[in-house]
Amino acid sequence: METSQLKKHIAMLVEESENNRILEMVYTILEQDFQLEQQRKKPIWDSLNETEKAAVTEGIQQLDRGEGIPHASVVQKAEALLKR
């Protein structure tokens, strides 16, 4: 079923339903989806708190100073820890 048909059919079912429990469940699902979609539209930076922003900024500064750890080294250490 195409999106427009599905929306019309759902609207019709909602309009006809007298089951408050089902209506609340549908509402909850749609509301959660709406909230998630709004979060996805925001830049990730805007969703970080000040502590997280400071940590990211510090990490960037460390990389700029050449203090980063190569990816291969991190993977190697992680694999060693997982083998324990």
Helices and strands as residue ranges (DSSP letters): H 3-16, H 20-41, H 44-47, H 50-64, H 71-83
